Amino acid sequence: MMIRVKSPREVELMRRAGKLTAAARALAREMVKPGVTTLEIDREVYKFIKSRGGAPSFLHYNGFPASVCISVNDEVIHGIPGGRKLREGDIVSLDLGAKLGDFHGDCAVTVPCGAISEEAQRLITVTRQCFYEGIRFARKGCRVSDISHAVQVCAEQSGYGVVRAYVGHGVGADLHEDPEVPNFGAPGHGARLAPGMTLAIEPMINAGGPEIRVLGDNWTVITADGSLSAHYENTVLITDGEPEILTVPEM
């Protein structure tokens, strides 16, 4: 395992990439409305990132055909945008990255399409809360699994399943770097966190069990039991004090 600690100059470049990525997420979020197709969202995000001198991190990454992973309802991650029209009551996970200069930002959010059920809203709220519980431990001297454990406890205390097949990760000059950041596990394990490390922390939480399966397109991941799933992610910088969210989220 090789963890890349960023220099102060590289951290500043990561901040710039993070701001662009967060702005692209905000654009995608605003577009989630009944009747809008997932492909329309993807095209607008592509144009936005390019217009600001960046490149969509996900486009052609390992062959992925789009700029945004758009996953609806029981889709966990890696949904491919297409002609599907969003409908009132859907929950929509938007996962995207932007490369600016030599560095990537990576972030995700699950948002309601129009009015949604109380059950769906609670899942979205708890998934976001899992992220914030996790980053309480994104501090110098903590270990990676301290983040993982906090996410798992938050989700499971709410009666939800934590996806185990996919994990968070380091991010920087490469979209996926060491270390892996699972959303489950006992505390006190894994790499010790140090200032200059940048992590994509991303709870993927199912309303039912943790099991998933991959559809025939070899990308789209769904819950095995058909339950709803939500996703929340930001790129986080480890500092000498409080963690800094580089993909500054809109509240």
C-alpha angles and dihedrals in degrees: 000000000000117000114196112218110202123230119231089262092050091048089056090052089048089054091055092049090046093053092052091048092050091048090052090051090051090052092050090048092053090053095057102109135130111280096023115120122229089235091058090056092048093051094050092049090050091052092046095052093045092048089060095051097262136115127228105253096210100049107111090350102153085343098306106158101214146048097238131041103222113189121180129204108315092016109105103190145331097045110169115230116240144130096318111127116218115239135208108273097028121129112218127202115206116194120176146148136203129203116210117178105330100331139079134219119201128192144149141190137181114224137182122251102219116311114356135186122274088243092056093046092050091053091051092047095048093046090055089046089053089059093051092046088052097051091055081081097042089104139119110280097019120111127241093248091056085070091044094052094049091053092049095048092049093050099042094046085060091051096254134133122241116220109238102178093072129043145182120261149186115285134195132099085003123046091230118036136157135312112056112220110207121196093226140044144087117302124251100050138106131031119347110243119243135181112275096036114125120203135185101219110192126169112202106194130184125206087221131026126339096245120114139180134202120236126231093269085071090231114063112087117200135181111266092225097045094248123144120269133202134194133198124179142165136172107247130197120213109223138173087271135006117010115257120223106219095187090059104210125225107239 
